[in-house]
Amino acid sequence: MWVFLETERLVLRRFTEADADNLFGLDSDPEVMHFITGGRPTRREDIVSDVLPAFLRYYESFPGYGFWAAIEKSTGEFLGWFHLRPRDGSLPDQPELGYRLRRSAWGKGYGTEGSRALICKGFTEFGARRVFAETMAVHTASRRVMEKAGLTFVRTFDRRSPYKIAGREQRDVEYALSRSAWEQQEAVG
Ligand SMILES: CC(C)(COP(=O)(O)OP(=O)(O)OC[C@H]1O[C@@H](n2cnc3c(N)ncnc32)[C@H](O)[C@@H]1OP(=O)(O)O)[C@@H](O)C(=O)NCCC(=O)NCCS
Protein backbone atom coordinates (compact mmCIF):
# COMPACT_ATOMS: atom_id res chain seq x y z
CA MET A 1 0.00 0.00 0.00
CA TRP A 2 1.31 3.44 -0.94
CA VAL A 3 1.15 5.30 2.37
CA PHE A 4 0.83 9.06 2.11
CA LEU A 5 0.58 9.82 5.78
CA GLU A 6 0.44 7.86 8.98
CA THR A 7 -1.06 8.99 12.28
CA GLU A 8 -1.36 7.11 15.54
CA ARG A 9 -4.44 5.17 14.36
CA LEU A 10 -4.85 5.99 10.68
CA VAL A 11 -3.15 5.50 7.38
CA LEU A 12 -4.00 7.98 4.64
CA ARG A 13 -3.37 6.59 1.17
CA ARG A 14 -4.14 7.50 -2.40
CA PHE A 15 -7.43 6.51 -3.92
CA THR A 16 -7.33 4.02 -6.78
CA GLU A 17 -9.90 2.87 -9.29
CA ALA A 18 -10.56 -0.08 -6.98
CA ASP A 19 -12.16 2.26 -4.41
CA ALA A 20 -15.51 2.70 -6.20
CA ASP A 21 -17.31 0.35 -3.81
CA ASN A 22 -15.73 2.00 -0.76
CA LEU A 23 -16.99 5.40 -1.91
CA PHE A 24 -20.37 4.01 -2.87
CA GLY A 25 -20.78 2.44 0.58
CA LEU A 26 -19.77 5.69 2.29
CA ASP A 27 -22.16 7.86 0.26
CA SER A 28 -25.03 5.37 0.59
CA ASP A 29 -25.61 6.20 4.27
CA PRO A 30 -28.22 8.98 4.54
CA GLU A 31 -26.76 10.03 7.91
CA VAL A 32 -23.33 10.54 6.34
CA MET A 33 -24.89 12.57 3.51
CA HIS A 34 -27.29 14.54 5.71
CA PHE A 35 -25.42 17.87 5.75
CA ILE A 36 -24.10 17.40 2.20
CA THR A 37 -27.13 16.47 0.07
CA GLY A 38 -29.91 16.25 2.64
CA GLY A 39 -29.31 12.49 2.81
CA ARG A 40 -29.37 11.61 -0.88
CA PRO A 41 -26.84 8.92 -1.79
CA THR A 42 -24.40 9.28 -4.68
CA ARG A 43 -25.19 6.98 -7.60
CA ARG A 44 -22.57 4.32 -8.25
CA GLU A 45 -22.32 5.33 -11.90
CA ASP A 46 -21.56 8.92 -10.85
CA ILE A 47 -18.82 7.69 -8.53
CA VAL A 48 -17.24 5.72 -11.37
CA SER A 49 -17.62 8.40 -14.05
CA ASP A 50 -17.16 11.64 -12.05
CA VAL A 51 -16.21 11.40 -8.37
CA LEU A 52 -13.34 8.94 -8.54
CA PRO A 53 -11.75 10.38 -11.71
CA ALA A 54 -11.84 13.84 -10.09
CA PHE A 55 -10.11 12.45 -6.98
CA LEU A 56 -7.44 10.79 -9.13
CA ARG A 57 -6.84 13.93 -11.22
CA TYR A 58 -5.85 15.94 -8.14
CA TYR A 59 -2.72 13.83 -7.63
CA GLU A 60 -1.47 14.91 -11.05
CA SER A 61 -2.47 18.58 -10.84
CA PHE A 62 -1.39 19.37 -7.29
CA PRO A 63 1.31 17.07 -5.90
CA GLY A 64 0.58 16.55 -2.21
CA TYR A 65 -2.90 18.01 -2.26
CA GLY A 66 -6.02 16.02 -2.89
CA PHE A 67 -8.34 13.38 -1.46
CA TRP A 68 -6.93 10.71 0.83
CA ALA A 69 -8.57 7.43 1.77
CA ALA A 70 -8.53 6.92 5.54
CA ILE A 71 -7.74 3.37 6.63
CA GLU A 72 -8.03 2.22 10.23
CA LYS A 73 -4.67 0.70 11.14
CA SER A 74 -6.04 -1.80 13.63
CA THR A 75 -8.58 -3.33 11.22
CA GLY A 76 -7.40 -2.33 7.73
CA GLU A 77 -10.92 -0.99 7.10
CA PHE A 78 -11.80 1.94 4.85
CA LEU A 79 -13.26 4.65 7.10
CA GLY A 80 -13.81 7.43 4.57
CA TRP A 81 -11.69 10.31 3.36
CA PHE A 82 -10.02 13.62 4.08
CA HIS A 83 -9.14 16.26 1.58
CA LEU A 84 -6.77 19.16 1.55
CA ARG A 85 -6.99 20.76 -1.84
CA PRO A 86 -7.16 24.10 -3.60
CA ARG A 87 -10.78 24.71 -4.52
CA ASP A 88 -11.66 25.67 -8.09
CA GLY A 89 -10.27 29.11 -8.75
CA SER A 90 -8.56 29.45 -5.38
CA LEU A 91 -4.84 29.77 -4.77
CA PRO A 92 -2.71 26.63 -4.23
CA ASP A 93 -1.33 28.08 -1.00
CA GLN A 94 -4.87 28.39 0.42
CA PRO A 95 -6.23 24.85 0.43
CA GLU A 96 -9.58 23.72 1.77
CA LEU A 97 -9.84 20.99 4.42
CA GLY A 98 -12.70 18.48 4.25
CA TYR A 99 -13.70 15.05 5.59
CA ARG A 100 -16.33 12.36 5.26
CA LEU A 101 -16.26 9.29 7.49
CA ARG A 102 -18.45 6.23 7.84
CA ARG A 103 -20.91 6.43 10.70
CA SER A 104 -19.21 3.53 12.51
CA ALA A 105 -16.07 5.68 12.74
CA TRP A 106 -17.70 8.78 14.25
CA GLY A 107 -17.03 10.00 17.76
CA LYS A 108 -13.62 8.36 18.12
CA GLY A 109 -11.49 11.38 17.38
CA TYR A 110 -10.64 10.26 13.84
CA GLY A 111 -11.97 13.43 12.21
CA THR A 112 -9.69 15.52 14.38
CA GLU A 113 -6.71 13.17 14.06
CA GLY A 114 -6.73 13.09 10.25
CA SER A 115 -7.39 16.82 9.93
CA ARG A 116 -4.52 17.78 12.20
CA ALA A 117 -2.10 15.54 10.34
CA LEU A 118 -3.09 16.92 6.93
CA ILE A 119 -2.87 20.51 8.13
CA CYS A 120 0.65 19.86 9.46
CA LYS A 121 1.64 18.36 6.11
CA GLY A 122 0.10 21.31 4.25
CA PHE A 123 2.03 23.91 6.23
CA THR A 124 5.34 22.07 6.45
CA GLU A 125 5.58 20.40 3.04
CA PHE A 126 3.19 21.91 0.50
CA GLY A 127 3.70 25.60 1.11
CA ALA A 128 0.20 26.29 2.44
CA ARG A 129 -0.19 29.74 3.98
CA ARG A 130 -3.83 29.47 5.02
CA VAL A 131 -6.10 26.45 5.45
CA PHE A 132 -9.85 26.99 5.44
CA ALA A 133 -12.96 24.85 5.85
CA GLU A 134 -16.68 25.41 5.37
CA THR A 135 -19.83 23.77 6.66
CA MET A 136 -23.46 24.47 7.50
CA ALA A 137 -23.78 26.59 10.64
CA VAL A 138 -25.93 23.88 12.24
CA HIS A 139 -23.37 21.11 11.60
CA THR A 140 -21.97 21.01 15.14
CA ALA A 141 -19.73 17.96 14.64
CA SER A 142 -17.98 19.45 11.62
CA ARG A 143 -17.51 22.82 13.34
CA ARG A 144 -16.08 21.04 16.36
CA VAL A 145 -13.56 19.15 14.21
CA MET A 146 -12.47 22.48 12.71
CA GLU A 147 -12.04 24.00 16.16
CA LYS A 148 -10.18 20.99 17.52
CA ALA A 149 -7.88 21.10 14.48
CA GLY A 150 -7.00 24.71 15.38
CA LEU A 151 -9.16 26.64 12.91
CA THR A 152 -11.14 29.63 14.11
CA PHE A 153 -14.41 31.13 12.96
CA VAL A 154 -14.10 33.64 10.10
CA ARG A 155 -17.59 34.44 8.84
CA THR A 156 -21.16 33.37 8.20
CA PHE A 157 -22.18 33.31 4.56
CA ASP A 158 -24.55 31.63 2.11
CA ARG A 159 -23.24 28.81 -0.09
CA ARG A 160 -26.56 28.58 -1.92
CA SER A 161 -26.78 24.80 -1.76
CA PRO A 162 -29.51 23.35 -3.99
CA TYR A 163 -30.54 20.95 -1.20
CA LYS A 164 -33.23 21.67 1.35
CA ILE A 165 -31.62 20.70 4.65
CA ALA A 166 -33.05 21.50 8.07
CA GLY A 167 -31.23 24.51 9.54
CA ARG A 168 -30.34 25.84 6.08
CA GLU A 169 -31.66 29.28 7.10
CA GLN A 170 -28.83 29.59 9.62
CA ARG A 171 -26.51 29.62 6.59
CA ASP A 172 -22.91 28.46 6.36
CA VAL A 173 -19.71 29.16 8.22
CA GLU A 174 -16.08 29.47 7.26
CA TYR A 175 -13.21 28.65 9.59
CA ALA A 176 -9.51 29.19 8.88
CA LEU A 177 -6.00 28.81 10.22
CA SER A 178 -2.94 30.74 9.03
CA ARG A 179 0.51 29.22 9.00
CA SER A 180 1.75 31.74 11.57
CA ALA A 181 -1.15 30.96 13.95
CA TRP A 182 -0.53 27.23 13.46
CA GLU A 183 3.18 27.68 14.25
CA GLN A 184 2.23 29.47 17.46
CA GLN A 185 -0.18 26.67 18.41
CA GLU A 186 2.52 24.08 17.77
CA ALA A 187 5.05 26.01 19.86
CA VAL A 188 2.63 26.14 22.79
CA GLY A 189 1.81 22.44 22.31
C1 LIG B 1 -17.95 15.55 10.74
C2 LIG B 1 -17.25 14.23 11.04
C3 LIG B 1 -16.07 14.06 10.08
C4 LIG B 1 -16.75 14.25 12.48
O1 LIG B 1 -15.84 13.19 12.62
P1 LIG B 1 -15.57 12.48 14.05
O2 LIG B 1 -14.43 11.55 13.81
O3 LIG B 1 -16.81 11.94 14.61
O4 LIG B 1 -15.08 13.72 14.92
P2 LIG B 1 -14.21 13.61 16.25
O5 LIG B 1 -14.45 12.28 16.89
O6 LIG B 1 -12.82 13.99 15.91
O7 LIG B 1 -14.91 14.68 17.17
C5 LIG B 1 -14.57 16.02 17.13
C6 LIG B 1 -15.44 16.78 18.10
O8 LIG B 1 -16.77 16.86 17.57
C7 LIG B 1 -17.69 16.39 18.55
N1 LIG B 1 -18.78 15.74 17.84
C8 LIG B 1 -18.70 14.67 17.04
N2 LIG B 1 -19.94 14.35 16.58
C9 LIG B 1 -20.79 15.26 17.14
C10 LIG B 1 -22.19 15.46 17.02
N3 LIG B 1 -22.96 14.69 16.24
N4 LIG B 1 -22.73 16.49 17.72
C11 LIG B 1 -21.97 17.29 18.49
N5 LIG B 1 -20.62 17.15 18.60
C12 LIG B 1 -20.06 16.14 17.93
C13 LIG B 1 -16.90 15.43 19.37
O9 LIG B 1 -17.52 15.23 20.63
C14 LIG B 1 -15.58 16.14 19.46
O10 LIG B 1 -15.60 17.22 20.38
P3 LIG B 1 -15.14 17.05 21.91
O11 LIG B 1 -13.79 16.40 21.88
O12 LIG B 1 -15.14 18.44 22.40
O13 LIG B 1 -16.14 16.16 22.57
C15 LIG B 1 -18.22 13.03 10.88
O14 LIG B 1 -19.33 13.26 11.70
C16 LIG B 1 -18.69 12.81 9.45
O15 LIG B 1 -17.97 12.23 8.63
N6 LIG B 1 -19.92 13.26 9.13
C17 LIG B 1 -20.53 12.98 7.82
C18 LIG B 1 -19.87 13.74 6.69
C19 LIG B 1 -19.86 15.22 6.94
O16 LIG B 1 -20.86 15.79 7.36
N7 LIG B 1 -18.71 15.85 6.62
C20 LIG B 1 -18.53 17.26 6.83
C21 LIG B 1 -19.20 18.04 5.79
S1 LIG B 1 -18.91 19.78 6.04
py3Dmol code that shows the C-alpha trace and the ligand (Angstrom):
import py3Dmol

protein = """\
ATOM      1  CA  MET A   1       0.000   0.000   0.000  1.00  0.00           C
ATOM      2  CA  TRP A   2       1.310   3.442  -0.943  1.00  0.00           C
ATOM      3  CA  VAL A   3       1.151   5.295   2.366  1.00  0.00           C
ATOM      4  CA  PHE A   4       0.834   9.061   2.115  1.00  0.00           C
ATOM      5  CA  LEU A   5       0.578   9.824   5.781  1.00  0.00           C
ATOM      6  CA  GLU A   6       0.442   7.859   8.983  1.00  0.00           C
ATOM      7  CA  THR A   7      -1.063   8.985  12.278  1.00  0.00           C
ATOM      8  CA  GLU A   8      -1.359   7.110  15.536  1.00  0.00           C
ATOM      9  CA  ARG A   9      -4.440   5.165  14.362  1.00  0.00           C
ATOM     10  CA  LEU A  10      -4.851   5.993  10.677  1.00  0.00           C
ATOM     11  CA  VAL A  11      -3.153   5.496   7.378  1.00  0.00           C
ATOM     12  CA  LEU A  12      -4.005   7.982   4.639  1.00  0.00           C
ATOM     13  CA  ARG A  13      -3.372   6.591   1.175  1.00  0.00           C
ATOM     14  CA  ARG A  14      -4.138   7.497  -2.402  1.00  0.00           C
ATOM     15  CA  PHE A  15      -7.431   6.511  -3.917  1.00  0.00           C
ATOM     16  CA  THR A  16      -7.325   4.019  -6.775  1.00  0.00           C
ATOM     17  CA  GLU A  17      -9.898   2.868  -9.292  1.00  0.00           C
ATOM     18  CA  ALA A  18     -10.557  -0.085  -6.982  1.00  0.00           C
ATOM     19  CA  ASP A  19     -12.161   2.261  -4.415  1.00  0.00           C
ATOM     20  CA  ALA A  20     -15.513   2.701  -6.203  1.00  0.00           C
ATOM     21  CA  ASP A  21     -17.315   0.351  -3.813  1.00  0.00           C
ATOM     22  CA  ASN A  22     -15.727   1.999  -0.756  1.00  0.00           C
ATOM     23  CA  LEU A  23     -16.989   5.398  -1.906  1.00  0.00           C
ATOM     24  CA  PHE A  24     -20.373   4.013  -2.866  1.00  0.00           C
ATOM     25  CA  GLY A  25     -20.784   2.442   0.584  1.00  0.00           C
ATOM     26  CA  LEU A  26     -19.770   5.686   2.290  1.00  0.00           C
ATOM     27  CA  ASP A  27     -22.161   7.865   0.261  1.00  0.00           C
ATOM     28  CA  SER A  28     -25.029   5.375   0.589  1.00  0.00           C
ATOM     29  CA  ASP A  29     -25.610   6.197   4.270  1.00  0.00           C
ATOM     30  CA  PRO A  30     -28.217   8.984   4.541  1.00  0.00           C
ATOM     31  CA  GLU A  31     -26.757  10.027   7.912  1.00  0.00           C
ATOM     32  CA  VAL A  32     -23.332  10.537   6.344  1.00  0.00           C
ATOM     33  CA  MET A  33     -24.893  12.565   3.510  1.00  0.00           C
ATOM     34  CA  HIS A  34     -27.292  14.542   5.708  1.00  0.00           C
ATOM     35  CA  PHE A  35     -25.422  17.873   5.754  1.00  0.00           C
ATOM     36  CA  ILE A  36     -24.097  17.396   2.204  1.00  0.00           C
ATOM     37  CA  THR A  37     -27.126  16.468   0.075  1.00  0.00           C
ATOM     38  CA  GLY A  38     -29.907  16.253   2.645  1.00  0.00           C
ATOM     39  CA  GLY A  39     -29.306  12.488   2.810  1.00  0.00           C
ATOM     40  CA  ARG A  40     -29.374  11.609  -0.882  1.00  0.00           C
ATOM     41  CA  PRO A  41     -26.836   8.919  -1.793  1.00  0.00           C
ATOM     42  CA  THR A  42     -24.401   9.282  -4.678  1.00  0.00           C
ATOM     43  CA  ARG A  43     -25.194   6.981  -7.604  1.00  0.00           C
ATOM     44  CA  ARG A  44     -22.569   4.325  -8.247  1.00  0.00           C
ATOM     45  CA  GLU A  45     -22.319   5.329 -11.903  1.00  0.00           C
ATOM     46  CA  ASP A  46     -21.563   8.921 -10.851  1.00  0.00           C
ATOM     47  CA  ILE A  47     -18.822   7.688  -8.532  1.00  0.00           C
ATOM     48  CA  VAL A  48     -17.238   5.723 -11.367  1.00  0.00           C
ATOM     49  CA  SER A  49     -17.619   8.405 -14.049  1.00  0.00           C
ATOM     50  CA  ASP A  50     -17.163  11.640 -12.049  1.00  0.00           C
ATOM     51  CA  VAL A  51     -16.214  11.403  -8.372  1.00  0.00           C
ATOM     52  CA  LEU A  52     -13.343   8.940  -8.537  1.00  0.00           C
ATOM     53  CA  PRO A  53     -11.750  10.376 -11.714  1.00  0.00           C
ATOM     54  CA  ALA A  54     -11.843  13.837 -10.086  1.00  0.00           C
ATOM     55  CA  PHE A  55     -10.112  12.449  -6.981  1.00  0.00           C
ATOM     56  CA  LEU A  56      -7.437  10.789  -9.132  1.00  0.00           C
ATOM     57  CA  ARG A  57      -6.841  13.929 -11.222  1.00  0.00           C
ATOM     58  CA  TYR A  58      -5.851  15.936  -8.136  1.00  0.00           C
ATOM     59  CA  TYR A  59      -2.716  13.828  -7.629  1.00  0.00           C
ATOM     60  CA  GLU A  60      -1.470  14.912 -11.052  1.00  0.00           C
ATOM     61  CA  SER A  61      -2.471  18.581 -10.843  1.00  0.00           C
ATOM     62  CA  PHE A  62      -1.390  19.367  -7.287  1.00  0.00           C
ATOM     63  CA  PRO A  63       1.307  17.065  -5.896  1.00  0.00           C
ATOM     64  CA  GLY A  64       0.577  16.553  -2.210  1.00  0.00           C
ATOM     65  CA  TYR A  65      -2.897  18.013  -2.261  1.00  0.00           C
ATOM     66  CA  GLY A  66      -6.019  16.017  -2.889  1.00  0.00           C
ATOM     67  CA  PHE A  67      -8.338  13.379  -1.455  1.00  0.00           C
ATOM     68  CA  TRP A  68      -6.926  10.715   0.829  1.00  0.00           C
ATOM     69  CA  ALA A  69      -8.567   7.433   1.770  1.00  0.00           C
ATOM     70  CA  ALA A  70      -8.530   6.916   5.545  1.00  0.00           C
ATOM     71  CA  ILE A  71      -7.740   3.367   6.635  1.00  0.00           C
ATOM     72  CA  GLU A  72      -8.028   2.222  10.226  1.00  0.00           C
ATOM     73  CA  LYS A  73      -4.670   0.702  11.137  1.00  0.00           C
ATOM     74  CA  SER A  74      -6.044  -1.802  13.634  1.00  0.00           C
ATOM     75  CA  THR A  75      -8.577  -3.329  11.218  1.00  0.00           C
ATOM     76  CA  GLY A  76      -7.398  -2.327   7.731  1.00  0.00           C
ATOM     77  CA  GLU A  77     -10.925  -0.986   7.104  1.00  0.00           C
ATOM     78  CA  PHE A  78     -11.796   1.939   4.846  1.00  0.00           C
ATOM     79  CA  LEU A  79     -13.260   4.649   7.100  1.00  0.00           C
ATOM     80  CA  GLY A  80     -13.807   7.433   4.573  1.00  0.00           C
ATOM     81  CA  TRP A  81     -11.686  10.311   3.365  1.00  0.00           C
ATOM     82  CA  PHE A  82     -10.024  13.624   4.080  1.00  0.00           C
ATOM     83  CA  HIS A  83      -9.138  16.265   1.576  1.00  0.00           C
ATOM     84  CA  LEU A  84      -6.766  19.162   1.547  1.00  0.00           C
ATOM     85  CA  ARG A  85      -6.988  20.757  -1.838  1.00  0.00           C
ATOM     86  CA  PRO A  86      -7.158  24.102  -3.599  1.00  0.00           C
ATOM     87  CA  ARG A  87     -10.779  24.710  -4.523  1.00  0.00           C
ATOM     88  CA  ASP A  88     -11.658  25.671  -8.092  1.00  0.00           C
ATOM     89  CA  GLY A  89     -10.265  29.107  -8.749  1.00  0.00           C
ATOM     90  CA  SER A  90      -8.565  29.450  -5.377  1.00  0.00           C
ATOM     91  CA  LEU A  91      -4.837  29.767  -4.770  1.00  0.00           C
ATOM     92  CA  PRO A  92      -2.710  26.635  -4.235  1.00  0.00           C
ATOM     93  CA  ASP A  93      -1.328  28.084  -1.004  1.00  0.00           C
ATOM     94  CA  GLN A  94      -4.872  28.393   0.425  1.00  0.00           C
ATOM     95  CA  PRO A  95      -6.233  24.846   0.435  1.00  0.00           C
ATOM     96  CA  GLU A  96      -9.580  23.716   1.768  1.00  0.00           C
ATOM     97  CA  LEU A  97      -9.841  20.994   4.419  1.00  0.00           C
ATOM     98  CA  GLY A  98     -12.701  18.483   4.252  1.00  0.00           C
ATOM     99  CA  TYR A  99     -13.702  15.054   5.589  1.00  0.00           C
ATOM    100  CA  ARG A 100     -16.335  12.360   5.256  1.00  0.00           C
ATOM    101  CA  LEU A 101     -16.260   9.294   7.494  1.00  0.00           C
ATOM    102  CA  ARG A 102     -18.445   6.233   7.842  1.00  0.00           C
ATOM    103  CA  ARG A 103     -20.906   6.427  10.699  1.00  0.00           C
ATOM    104  CA  SER A 104     -19.212   3.530  12.513  1.00  0.00           C
ATOM    105  CA  ALA A 105     -16.071   5.684  12.736  1.00  0.00           C
ATOM    106  CA  TRP A 106     -17.704   8.784  14.254  1.00  0.00           C
ATOM    107  CA  GLY A 107     -17.031  10.000  17.765  1.00  0.00           C
ATOM    108  CA  LYS A 108     -13.620   8.357  18.118  1.00  0.00           C
ATOM    109  CA  GLY A 109     -11.489  11.383  17.381  1.00  0.00           C
ATOM    110  CA  TYR A 110     -10.640  10.258  13.839  1.00  0.00           C
ATOM    111  CA  GLY A 111     -11.971  13.427  12.210  1.00  0.00           C
ATOM    112  CA  THR A 112      -9.694  15.521  14.379  1.00  0.00           C
ATOM    113  CA  GLU A 113      -6.710  13.171  14.058  1.00  0.00           C
ATOM    114  CA  GLY A 114      -6.734  13.086  10.247  1.00  0.00           C
ATOM    115  CA  SER A 115      -7.394  16.820   9.928  1.00  0.00           C
ATOM    116  CA  ARG A 116      -4.525  17.782  12.202  1.00  0.00           C
ATOM    117  CA  ALA A 117      -2.101  15.535  10.337  1.00  0.00           C
ATOM    118  CA  LEU A 118      -3.094  16.918   6.926  1.00  0.00           C
ATOM    119  CA  ILE A 119      -2.865  20.508   8.135  1.00  0.00           C
ATOM    120  CA  CYS A 120       0.646  19.856   9.458  1.00  0.00           C
ATOM    121  CA  LYS A 121       1.636  18.356   6.109  1.00  0.00           C
ATOM    122  CA  GLY A 122       0.098  21.307   4.249  1.00  0.00           C
ATOM    123  CA  PHE A 123       2.026  23.915   6.233  1.00  0.00           C
ATOM    124  CA  THR A 124       5.339  22.070   6.454  1.00  0.00           C
ATOM    125  CA  GLU A 125       5.584  20.397   3.043  1.00  0.00           C
ATOM    126  CA  PHE A 126       3.191  21.906   0.500  1.00  0.00           C
ATOM    127  CA  GLY A 127       3.699  25.603   1.106  1.00  0.00           C
ATOM    128  CA  ALA A 128       0.200  26.287   2.439  1.00  0.00           C
ATOM    129  CA  ARG A 129      -0.193  29.739   3.979  1.00  0.00           C
ATOM    130  CA  ARG A 130      -3.833  29.473   5.017  1.00  0.00           C
ATOM    131  CA  VAL A 131      -6.096  26.453   5.450  1.00  0.00           C
ATOM    132  CA  PHE A 132      -9.848  26.990   5.437  1.00  0.00           C
ATOM    133  CA  ALA A 133     -12.962  24.852   5.849  1.00  0.00           C
ATOM    134  CA  GLU A 134     -16.684  25.406   5.372  1.00  0.00           C
ATOM    135  CA  THR A 135     -19.826  23.771   6.663  1.00  0.00           C
ATOM    136  CA  MET A 136     -23.460  24.470   7.501  1.00  0.00           C
ATOM    137  CA  ALA A 137     -23.781  26.592  10.639  1.00  0.00           C
ATOM    138  CA  VAL A 138     -25.927  23.876  12.242  1.00  0.00           C
ATOM    139  CA  HIS A 139     -23.371  21.108  11.601  1.00  0.00           C
ATOM    140  CA  THR A 140     -21.973  21.008  15.139  1.00  0.00           C
ATOM    141  CA  ALA A 141     -19.734  17.957  14.638  1.00  0.00           C
ATOM    142  CA  SER A 142     -17.978  19.449  11.617  1.00  0.00           C
ATOM    143  CA  ARG A 143     -17.507  22.825  13.345  1.00  0.00           C
ATOM    144  CA  ARG A 144     -16.081  21.042  16.363  1.00  0.00           C
ATOM    145  CA  VAL A 145     -13.561  19.149  14.206  1.00  0.00           C
ATOM    146  CA  MET A 146     -12.472  22.482  12.707  1.00  0.00           C
ATOM    147  CA  GLU A 147     -12.035  23.997  16.162  1.00  0.00           C
ATOM    148  CA  LYS A 148     -10.177  20.986  17.519  1.00  0.00           C
ATOM    149  CA  ALA A 149      -7.875  21.105  14.476  1.00  0.00           C
ATOM    150  CA  GLY A 150      -7.002  24.707  15.381  1.00  0.00           C
ATOM    151  CA  LEU A 151      -9.162  26.639  12.915  1.00  0.00           C
ATOM    152  CA  THR A 152     -11.135  29.633  14.112  1.00  0.00           C
ATOM    153  CA  PHE A 153     -14.413  31.130  12.961  1.00  0.00           C
ATOM    154  CA  VAL A 154     -14.102  33.639  10.097  1.00  0.00           C
ATOM    155  CA  ARG A 155     -17.594  34.445   8.839  1.00  0.00           C
ATOM    156  CA  THR A 156     -21.160  33.372   8.204  1.00  0.00           C
ATOM    157  CA  PHE A 157     -22.183  33.313   4.557  1.00  0.00           C
ATOM    158  CA  ASP A 158     -24.548  31.626   2.111  1.00  0.00           C
ATOM    159  CA  ARG A 159     -23.244  28.808  -0.090  1.00  0.00           C
ATOM    160  CA  ARG A 160     -26.558  28.582  -1.915  1.00  0.00           C
ATOM    161  CA  SER A 161     -26.782  24.797  -1.760  1.00  0.00           C
ATOM    162  CA  PRO A 162     -29.508  23.346  -3.987  1.00  0.00           C
ATOM    163  CA  TYR A 163     -30.536  20.947  -1.201  1.00  0.00           C
ATOM    164  CA  LYS A 164     -33.234  21.672   1.354  1.00  0.00           C
ATOM    165  CA  ILE A 165     -31.623  20.701   4.651  1.00  0.00           C
ATOM    166  CA  ALA A 166     -33.048  21.496   8.071  1.00  0.00           C
ATOM    167  CA  GLY A 167     -31.234  24.508   9.540  1.00  0.00           C
ATOM    168  CA  ARG A 168     -30.339  25.838   6.081  1.00  0.00           C
ATOM    169  CA  GLU A 169     -31.655  29.280   7.105  1.00  0.00           C
ATOM    170  CA  GLN A 170     -28.829  29.586   9.616  1.00  0.00           C
ATOM    171  CA  ARG A 171     -26.514  29.623   6.585  1.00  0.00           C
ATOM    172  CA  ASP A 172     -22.914  28.459   6.359  1.00  0.00           C
ATOM    173  CA  VAL A 173     -19.714  29.162   8.216  1.00  0.00           C
ATOM    174  CA  GLU A 174     -16.081  29.474   7.256  1.00  0.00           C
ATOM    175  CA  TYR A 175     -13.214  28.646   9.591  1.00  0.00           C
ATOM    176  CA  ALA A 176      -9.508  29.186   8.878  1.00  0.00           C
ATOM    177  CA  LEU A 177      -6.003  28.809  10.220  1.00  0.00           C
ATOM    178  CA  SER A 178      -2.944  30.735   9.028  1.00  0.00           C
ATOM    179  CA  ARG A 179       0.508  29.224   8.996  1.00  0.00           C
ATOM    180  CA  SER A 180       1.748  31.742  11.570  1.00  0.00           C
ATOM    181  CA  ALA A 181      -1.148  30.962  13.948  1.00  0.00           C
ATOM    182  CA  TRP A 182      -0.526  27.229  13.458  1.00  0.00           C
ATOM    183  CA  GLU A 183       3.178  27.679  14.249  1.00  0.00           C
ATOM    184  CA  GLN A 184       2.233  29.469  17.460  1.00  0.00           C
ATOM    185  CA  GLN A 185      -0.179  26.674  18.411  1.00  0.00           C
ATOM    186  CA  GLU A 186       2.519  24.078  17.766  1.00  0.00           C
ATOM    187  CA  ALA A 187       5.046  26.011  19.860  1.00  0.00           C
ATOM    188  CA  VAL A 188       2.632  26.142  22.788  1.00  0.00           C
ATOM    189  CA  GLY A 189       1.812  22.440  22.309  1.00  0.00           C
TER     190      GLY A 189
END
"""
ligand_1 = """\
48
LIG
C -17.948 15.545 10.740
C -17.249 14.230 11.043
C -16.069 14.062 10.084
C -16.745 14.248 12.483
O -15.841 13.185 12.621
P -15.568 12.482 14.049
O -14.427 11.551 13.808
O -16.807 11.935 14.606
O -15.076 13.720 14.919
P -14.213 13.612 16.254
O -14.450 12.281 16.894
O -12.816 13.991 15.914
O -14.915 14.683 17.166
C -14.571 16.019 17.130
C -15.444 16.777 18.102
O -16.772 16.860 17.568
C -17.695 16.392 18.550
N -18.778 15.743 17.838
C -18.700 14.665 17.038
N -19.936 14.355 16.575
C -20.788 15.258 17.139
C -22.190 15.462 17.020
N -22.961 14.694 16.242
N -22.733 16.490 17.722
C -21.969 17.286 18.491
N -20.617 17.151 18.604
C -20.057 16.140 17.935
C -16.897 15.426 19.367
O -17.519 15.234 20.629
C -15.576 16.141 19.457
O -15.604 17.216 20.378
P -15.135 17.048 21.907
O -13.787 16.398 21.879
O -15.143 18.436 22.404
O -16.144 16.161 22.574
C -18.219 13.031 10.881
O -19.332 13.257 11.695
C -18.688 12.807 9.448
O -17.967 12.226 8.632
N -19.918 13.256 9.129
C -20.526 12.982 7.822
C -19.867 13.739 6.689
C -19.857 15.225 6.937
O -20.856 15.793 7.362
N -18.712 15.850 6.622
C -18.533 17.256 6.825
C -19.202 18.042 5.785
S -18.914 19.777 6.041
"""
view = py3Dmol.view(width=600, height=400)
view.addModel(protein, "pdb")
view.setStyle({"model": 0}, {"cartoon": {"style": "trace"}})
view.addModel(ligand_1, "xyz")
view.setStyle({"model": 1}, {"stick": {}})
view.zoomTo()
view.show()
